[in-house]
């Protein structure tokens, strides 16, 4: 038997996590990206000192699957943003997250390639005036 057969690659194991936060006057303390072309909604930034940071369990790269009883697995970015923004200040918010670091890394690389492509197109006389 291969001695490495029992090793687990964490990039391919998707842990589910349920987290409860309270929305403050500063929001939930994270930003989201994704939700276009079938991409999931990712946590892209955790604000230092915000609710997500103080909780300590939410990470950049987590996929936001559900907010309270709203399923976001196929949501657009706009739908996810509206879901988060319409939560009242002071309300408890239940999040279902999935940690998928490899998928988030791949997503960030695709976004960066698109940004570079757009800059090179604008720089070759196709820019806006």
Buried (B, 14 or more C-beta within 10 A) or exposed (E): EEEEEEEEEEEEEEEEBEBEBEBEEEBBBBBBBBBEEEBBBBBBBBBEEBBBEBBEBBBBBBBBBBBEEBEBEEBBBEBBBEBBEEBEEEEEBEBBBBBBBEBBEEBBEEBEEEEEEEEEEEEEEEEEE
